[in-house]
Amino acid sequence: MHKSVFRSGNGFVKNASRSLHSSTVPVNATQITTLPNKIRVATDPTPGYFSSIGLYVDAGSRYETPETSGASHFIDRLAFKSTNKRSAEEMAAAMHTMGGQIMAASSRETIMYQSSQFSKATSTALELISETALNPSFLPEEIEAQRDAAFYEVRELQAKPEMVLPEVLHSVAYGNRGLGNSILCPEDRIGVIDNNILWRTMSAWYQPENMVIAGAGIRHEELVEMVDKYFSSLKASPSSPCVSTSIPTNQNQRSLPNPQVPVNLLASSVNPVRKSLSRAASYLFPNTPSDSILDASVSPSSSYTGGHKFIHDSKGDFDHLYIGFEGVGIHDQDIYALATMQVLLGGGGSFSAGGPGKGMYSRLYTHILNHFSQIDHCASFHHIYTDSSLFGLFASFVPAASGLRGGNTPSQILPHLVHQLSLLMYTTVPAEELTRAKNQLSSSLMMAMESRAIQVEDLGRQVLVHDRPVPVTEMTDKIALVTAEDITRVAARLFGPRSGNKPTIVCHGHEDVGNWQSTFAKYGVSSSS
């Protein structure tokens, strides 16, 4: 028996003694139950032909030390191989028999295992997830095969600047520590990773209090029973008490004190080649938000440093220029204004605007891409984390050194990017433009929730971050409150001359960006060099 807390229709909190099953909560409500070992179980029982479940662990490359660097990359890639109960062949056969999709992915702050399958196969899916997360074999031959794959993957990505430069940007921004750790295993570490390192890392990270299991399209009591069956072997850390909750979502949740900002303000991708570089906690842009529930004394702090790096490459078809600034963390209320600001800037490829509603009216299209044919790609980015974020712009363009007509140098492109940032501070965003950006942000969030897989991932990550689900209506309500004054204020907070915030600049191609300090000073952006 353990205690449950639920919120009644009139908003008062009541306590009740209960077993793992509850009849006091509406059957159609999102519920959370914390088991005796402190693993949390969350469900959205929306019915359907398929159900989705996932395990979300507060772990990832941010938590790696020099001794464990690259471990999360290998843990991700070795998922669903041999376990203490099944060979790799038996595991593959069991996954195919389910008739669904099962996958693993790692990011800077989360490692996830997720499956979508016929409802009758949910128990099998959770059993496979528990085996690969709690009892992997890490056979030497499997690790060796992954070494070969990792070498190939790293070298392939290094040949694609648009995929590897965001990693370089993080390393420069955060001084190669914490959030500056690469999602990919460093090439000089690939040959070092062994089962001893992997086991030590997982033992430290995979504590039940750092785990959430979420389900969509499944009854809460049913999933709780399954989790109790497959994960009860995990023992709770003795340092913190066990608190159990079962919380239905309703309108009264909006009046909770100190409401937390949701984690899902960015986009998700499961492309198997680039999933490590693009996995996200939410669904608008390719980033990696998440949160840490570790005690501050053990959670690794990441100090934003900013800086500049030039990577010479005289063979590429395009030069690439990134400028970024530290933004607010996921719990900061300005996260909504910053997300709106990113949509307002928008951008993309020169031939990918599409029709109305797909970004063709965003500022980077109308101000840059539509006027400069030599710029192949120009877009904003926003990577959100627990205590920080990385916001900025990048451009890929025909280099002047290539000899092609209309080519440019990085120093010629930089003013166009910096000018777009200065406009956010020194001019008021027209009401029509702001409304369009807020509508695009809200509709993207709501449309993403039509996917069962995204729905369960969103639920799992929100509970991991906030210990409660955040209704999409709560997010859209807060987006609707963003004003033009908020955009101006938050822009000045991030990159104004009095912000104290230094830029991060990464230039890749034929030549460096040159005296970028004078360009920032000319447009009144950033406070120091």
N, C-alpha and C positions, 0 to 999 in steps of 0.2 A: 504493500500500500504506500502511496505517496500523494503529496498534496498537489492540487491543481488550482490555478487561478484563471478565472474567465470573466469577461466583461458582459454584463447583462444589457438589455436593451436600453435602460435608462442611464447607462454610463457608470454605474457603481460597480466597484470591484468586489467580488465575493470569493470566499474560500470554500473548498469542498474536499473531503477525503475521497479518494477514488483509486481504482485499480488502473491497469493500462487501458481499460475501455471506459468510455464516457457516454452517457445519454443526456447530459445536461447542455450540450452545445448543439446548435442547429446543424442538421446534417449537411447543409449546403455551405457552411462557413469554412473559411480558411482557419486551420487549427495548428497549434504548435504544442508539442509535448516534449519535455525533457526527461529522459530515462534516468534511472538511478546512477548510471555511470557518467551522466552529464552530456551524452550525445543528444542533439536536438532533432526532432522529427517534425516536419511541416508538410501539410497537404492542402491542395486545392482540389476538391472533389468533383469539379466540373466533368460531367460524363462525356464519354466518347468511345469510339471503337478501339482506340489505342490509349494506353497510359504511358506516362513518362516518369522516370525516377532518376535521381542523381545523388551522388555523394560529393560534398564540397568541403575542402580542407583548407584551413588557414595556413598556407604553406606556399613556397615558390622561390624564385631566384633571389628575391629581396632578402630572404633569410639565410642565404648561403654565406659561408665564410670562405677564406682562402683554401681551407682544408676540404670543404664540401662543394666548391665551385663546380657547376655542371651537373650536380646530382639531380635536380628537378627535371632537367632535359632527359636524362636517362630513365628516371622513374616514369615519366610520361610515355616514352617510347617503349618501355618494357612492360607496360600495362597489358593485361590479358594474354600474357605468355604462360609458361608453366607455373603451377602453384604446388603447394604441399599435397593437394588432392587430385590434381589433373595435370596431364602432360599438355604441352602446347597444342598438340593435335586434338586432344579431347576438349580443350578450351575453345578452339576454333569451331569444332563440330557443334558444341553446345550453343555458341553464339549464332551460328547459321540456322540451327534448328528453331530458334525463337521466332525467326521471321521478322526481325526488327533491325534497329540500328543501335550499336553500342560503341562508345568511344571514350577516350581520355584526352585531357589537354592540361597544359600547365601555363601559368602566367607569372607575373612578378609577385602576386600576392595570393594566388589561389591555385590549387590543383584539384581538378574535377574529374569524376567518372560519371557518365550519363548514358541512359538507355531509353529508347522508345520501342514499345513492343505491344502485341496483343495483351489484353488485360490478364488472360489466363497464364501468361508467361512472366508476369511481374516478379513472382517469387524466384524464378530461375535467374532472372536478370540481377536481382539484388544479391543472390547467392554468388554469382560470378563476380560482381563488384566487390563483395566482401572478401572473396578469396584473393583477388588480385591486389586489393588494398592492404589486407592484413597478413596474408600468407604467401607472398610471391616467392618463387624458388631462386630467382636471379642466378640461373645456371651459367657457368663460365662461357659455354658456347653461345648462349643467348646474348650475353654482354659483349662478346667478341663480334658477333654479327651486328650488334647495334653500334659498335665502334666504327665499323666499315660504313654503315649507313650515316652516322653522324659526320664523318669526314666528308662524305659526298654531299650531305645536306648543307654543311657550313660553307663548302667551296662553291656550291651552286648559288647560295644566297649572296655570297661575296661578289659574285658576278652580276648581281642585280641591285644596283645602288638604291633604288626606290624601296627595297625591302630591308636592306641592312643599315641604311643611314638613320632610321629612327632609333636603332639600337646604339649607334654611335652618338646620336644626340643625347640619349639618356646617360651614357657614360660620361660625356663632357658636362652635362648639367648637374650631375650628382657625384662627380669626382670618383667614378669607378667603384662606388660603395653603395650598399643598400639598393635603392631604386636604380642606381647606376650599374648594377650587375646585369649582365646580358641574360636574356631568356635562353639563348643557345649556349651549349657547353663550349667554353673557349677551346680552340684547336689544340693548345698545348696541354689541356686537361683530359682530352678524349682517351688517351692511352693510360691515364692514371685511374680513372673510375673503375672500381671493382665492387664486388658484392658486400664487402665489409663497409665501404663508404656509404653505399646505398642503404644498408640495414641501419647503420648509425643515424643517418639522416632521417629515415622514416620513423625510427624509434623516438626521435626528438620531436618531430613534427606531428605525427599521427596520434595525437592524444584525443580522447573522445570529446573533451570540452572545446576542442578546436574543429569539431566536425558538425556538419548539418546534413541530414538526409531529407530530401524533398521529393514529393510526389504530386503528380497532377493526373486526374482521372481515376483516382483510387480512394476508397474510404479510409478515413484517418485511422480508425481502430485496426484495420487490416494491415496498413503499413507499419504502425507501431508494433504490432505483433511480429511482423517479419523482421524488423530491425532488432527487436529484442532477441529473436532467434539467431540472427547471423552476426550481430555485433556485441552481444552481451559479454563476450570474452575480453573486451577492452575494459580495463580498470581505470576508474576515475583517479585523478590526482588528489591526494589527501589535503591539498592546501586550500581548496575553496569549497563551500557548501553546495549541495545539490538543491536547486530550485526548479520546480516543475511547473510548467504553464501550459494552458490550452486556451488560445485566444481566438475567438471568432472576429473576423474583420467586419466592421460596420461603420456607419457615419460617425459614431462617437469617437472613433479612433483619431479623428482629426483634431479633437480637443485635448489630446494627451499633452502633458507638460513637456516642454523642450523637444518638440518633434524633430526627428532626425531626417537628414536629406537622403533620398533614395540613392542606391548605388547604380541604378540602371539609366544612365544618361548617355551611353555610347554604344557602338555597334559590335556585332559578333560574327565570326566567320569560322567555319569548320573545314576549310580547304586543307587536306592532309599535308600538303607541301609546306604551307605557310602558317599553319594554325598556331605555332609557338609565337609568331610575330604579330598575330592579329586577334587572338582570343580576347574577348572582352566580357565585362560584367553586365553590359547593357548594349543597346541596340540602335545607335545612330551613327557612330564613327568608329574606325578601327583602333581601339585602345584597350587598356587592361586595367579597369577599376576594380577595386575590391577593398577589403578592410581587414584589420587585424584585431582579434579579441585577446591577444596575448597581453600579459601584464607589461606595463611600460618598462620595467626593469630588465625584461628579456627581449622585448620587441626592438628590432634594430632600427635606430633612427637614421634618417637619410637627410643630410644637409645639402641643400641646393647651393651650388657654388657658381654656376654659370661658367662661361669660358668660350674659347675659340679654337677650332681645329680645321686644318686644311688637309685634304687627302688628294694627292696628285694622281691624275689618271688622264693620260693624253690620248687614250684609245676609245673613250666612250663617245657615243653619238650626242649625248647631252651633258651639260654641266648641271649641278644640283646645288641649291642654296637653301639652307634651313635657318630660320631665326625663331627662338623660343624664349619664354619667360616662365618663371614659377607662378603657377596659379594657386587657387585655394584648394584645400582638401575636401574630401567627400562630405564632411559634416558641416561645412560652412554654408550658410544660407545664400551666399552670393554664387553658389554653384549653378543656380538656375539662370541667373543673368549671364554667367560665363558660357553656359551651354547655348543660350539664345544668341550670344555674340558669335559663337562659332558657326551656327547655322546662317546668321546674317552675312558673314564673310563668305562661307560656302566654298565655291570653286570646284575644281575637278580637272578632267582632261579636256583638251581643246576640241575634241570631237565627241564628247560624252555628255553634253548638256541635256539631250533628250527634249521632251516637250515640257509644257507648263507643269509646275509642281515638282520638277526634278532638279531645281537649283539654277535654272538658266537666268533667274533674276537676282541671284546672289551677287554681292559686291565684287568678288574676285572674277566672276564672269563678265559683268558689265563694265568694270573699271580696268581690267587687265587682259583677260583672255580674248575678249572681243576686239581689242585694239592692237594687240601685239602678236602677230602670227608666229614669231620666232619662239614664243613661250608655249611649250608643249603641254605642261601641266602646272597648275597653280591652285593650291588649296590650303584651308586652315586645318589645324589638328588640335586635339585636346585629350591628353592622357590623364585620367583621374585616379588618384590613390588615396590612401587613408589620411595622410597628413600633408599632402602636397598634390600638385598636378603640373602638367607641362603643356602650355598653351602657345601657339604660334602659327607661322605660315611657312610654306616652302614653295619653290618654283624649280621646274626643270626646263631648260631652254637651250637653243642652238648656240654653241660656243663661238665666239669671234675667232678663236685660234683654229677652228676647223677650216676656215677659208670659205665657208658657205655664205652666200649673200644673206644679209640681215642678222648675222650672228651678233651675240652680245657678250660682254664680260660680266662677271659677278658684280663688280662695282657699279655697272650700269643698271642691273636688275634690282639691286638692294634698295635704292630709293623708292621704287614702286611699292615694295612690300612694307617698308617703314611708313610710307605715306598712308597706307590703309589703316595702320594702327593709330597714327596720329589723328585721322579723321574721327575715330571713335571717341577720342578725348576732347577734341576741340570743335566738333560740330554736333548738332543734335540730330539723332536718327529720326527721319520722318515717320509719322504715325503709321502710314500705309506699309512702309518697309518693315517696321518693327512688328506689326500685326502679322504680316506674311511670314516672317521668321518664326514667331511664336506658334503660328498655326502649323508650320512644317514640323517643328520640333514635337508638338503635341500629337499630331497625326502619325508621325513616325513611331512614337512610343506606343500608341494604341494599336496601330497595324501590326507591330512586332508581336504584340500579345496574342494575336490570332494563331501563332505557332505554338503547338503544345510543347515542343522542345525548349523554346525560348521562355515559355511560361514557367516551366519547372526550374530552369536555370535561374531565372529572375527571382523566383521565390526562395531558392536555396541561398543565393548570394545575399539577398536582403536580410534573411534571418541570420546568416553568418556575420553580417555587418551590424545590423541594428537590433537583432533579437526580436524582430517583428516584421510582418509583411507590410509593404507600403503600397496601398491601392494606386492604380494608375491615375485614378481621378484626383487623388491628392497631389500627384506630380503635376498634372495638367492645370489644376487650380493654382499652384504656385507659379507655374510658367505664365499663366494669364496675368499675374500680378506684376510681372516685370515691366518697368517703365523705361522711357528714354533716359531719364535721369539716372536710373540704375546702371544702364550701359555706360554712360559717361563716367560715373563714379567708379565702377569696377575696372574700367579700362585704365583710369588714372591710378587706381590701387595696384594694378599689375605692372604697368610699364610707364607710368608718369614720371616726370623729372624729379619728383619728390618721393617716389615709391621706395627708393633704396634697392630696387630690384635690378640685378645685372642681367644682360642678355646672354643667351647661349647661341653661338653661331657655328654652324658646320658647313663647310664648302667642299665640294667634291668635283673634280674635273681638271680642266687644262690650266687654270690659274686661280689664285686666291682672291678674296674679296677686297683686299687692300685696306685703306683707312676707313673702316666701318664706323669708328667712333665719331668722326665729323658728320657722317650722314645721320646718325641717331641724334646728335646735338642739333643739327639743322632743323629737324622736324619735331624737336621737343619731346623725344621718346627716350626713356631710360634715364637713370640718374647718374650713372658713372660709366667709365670705360673699363 
